[in-house]
Amino acid sequence: MTLHSRETGLRVGVVGAGRVGAVLAAALRAAGHEIVAAAGESDASRGRIADLLPGVPTLKPTAVARACDLLLLTVPDDMLGNVVTTLSDAGAIRPGQYVVHTSGRHGLDVLAPAAALGARVVAMHPAMTFTGTALDLDRLAGCVFGLTAGPAERPVAESLVHDLGGRPMWVPEEMRTLYHAGLAHGANHLVTLVTQAMEMLAAAGADDPAGTLRPLLTAALDNALEQGDAALTGPIVRGDVNTVKAHLADITANAPQTLASYVVLARNTLDRAVTDGRVLPIRAAAILRVLDAAEREAPSHVHRR
């Protein structure tokens, strides 16, 4: 079943017009689907509806659900189950209706109340970070969508991803949370890591920490994505015990808020370098002693952070 023409487009309703929902709805509208209504409680959500979905009425969630062929649920993970149950109990879900959520963590189980009423359920998570503006529309091109659906719903799920300009990745129900953890670990924790690196450089006197890091991080990210552990460079992989020791001393003195993550990541990097034979066990043991000492001697407030 192909959904990317105006003749076969669906009547789509959106509940939760946040950064993700408003953007996906705008992309589906551009692909020929009719966005019949949207629900958004906050001023920010209503602003996104006005900016990205001009002319689309803002209604209560139950009214949105009753008005559409495909209900797109783009609410936060922890709210999703309650929203599905509330809409189902209110009689707003009907047999044959598509109910699609965009949570990375959840699969089809969270949609069980809708499925029990005969709805056709799909989990469709975009592996992308969103600003909630028109800038995101171009970023959808080539974006991977983590999909979970039954055999009967698979063609429609793939067609929706096609309409959004993305690429489907099928994720088993029992692996949804691990899939989402991989994305969060890579993207969210990367932000923390980069921010801490900028704090270190600022403490060292850099007037443009971001500009200093950008070429290095761009190259490191590209190399890591292409080569994995083979892309590792630096003092850990070289076994430079005294350099690591000097790092730890200066971090403790000048950027102590970053010490804990430096130590944790250094340990993990060392483990990987030992496993692939790039660092000898005797040298690794010396580095571990340095890391252990830094943790023991760190001020107590550093550990509390």
Residue, then its C-alpha position, 0 to 999 in steps of 0.5 A: m500500500t502506497l500512501h505518498s500521493r494525494e489520492t491515497g493520503l491519510r487523514v492524520g491527527v497529531v496528539g502532542a504537537g511538540r518538537v517532533g509531532a509538529v515537524l513530522a505532521a508538516a512533512l506528512r502534509a507536504a507528502g500529500h496527507e491531510i492534517v485534520a487536527a492537532a492537540g497541544e497544551s502549551d504555548a510553545s506547542r500552539g506556536r509550532i502548530a501555527d508556524l508549521l501547520p497553518g490552518v490546522p485546528t487545535l482540538k482536544p486529544t479525543a476530538v483529534a483522535r475521532a477526526c483522523d484515519l491515522l493518529l500520531l502520538t508524539v507525547p513524552d515516553d512516560m505519558l504515552g501509556n496514560v494517553v493511549t488508555t485515556l483515548s481508548d476508554a473515551g471511545a476515541i479509538r476505532p477499529g481499523q484506525y492507525v495509531v502510531h507513536t514516535s517513542g524510541r523506548h516503547g514498542l507495541d505493548v504500550l498501544a495494547p488498549a488501542a489494539a484491543l479495540g481493533a486499531r492497527v498499531v505501529a511504533m515509529h521512532p525517528a533517530m534524530t534530534f529536533t528543534g521543532t522548527a522548519l529547519d528539521l524538515d530537511r534533516l529528515a532526508g535519510c533519517v533512520f526510523g526505528l519501526t515495530a509493527g505486525p505483518a499487516e501494518r508493515p507496508v503502511a509503516e514503511s510507506l510513512v517513512h518513505d513519505l517522511g524521506g527516511r529509511p526504515m530500521w525494523v526493531p524487535e519489540e523486546m529490543r526497543t529499549l536497547y535501541h533507544a539506549g544506544l541512541a541516547h548514549g551516543a547523542n545525549h551523552l555526546v552533548t555532555l562530553v563535548t560541553q565538558a571538553m569546552e569547559m576544560l578548554a575555557a579554563a585553559g584560556a581558550d577564547d573559542p572552545a567550540g571553534t577549537l574543538r570543531p575540526l577535531l571532533t568532526a574528524a573523530l566522529d567520522n573516523a569512529l563511525e567508519q572504523g570503530d575502535a581502530a579510530l582511537t588515538g591519544p594517551i590512553v591508547r599510546g599507554d602514556v601513563n604520565t600524560v594521563k596523570a598530568h591530565l588528572a592533576d590539572i582537571t582536579a585543580n581547574a575543572p573538577q566537575t569533569l573529573a568523574s566522567y574523564v575517569v569513567l571514559a578513560r577506564n572504558t577506553l583502556d579496556r577496549a585498547v587492551t582487548d584489541g592488543r594496542v596497550l600491554p596489560i602491564r602498561a594498562a595496570a599502571i594507568l588504572r593505578v593512576l585513575d584509582a588514585a585520582e578518584r580516591e584523592a578527589p575532593s568529596h564534592v566532585h564525587r557528589r556531582 
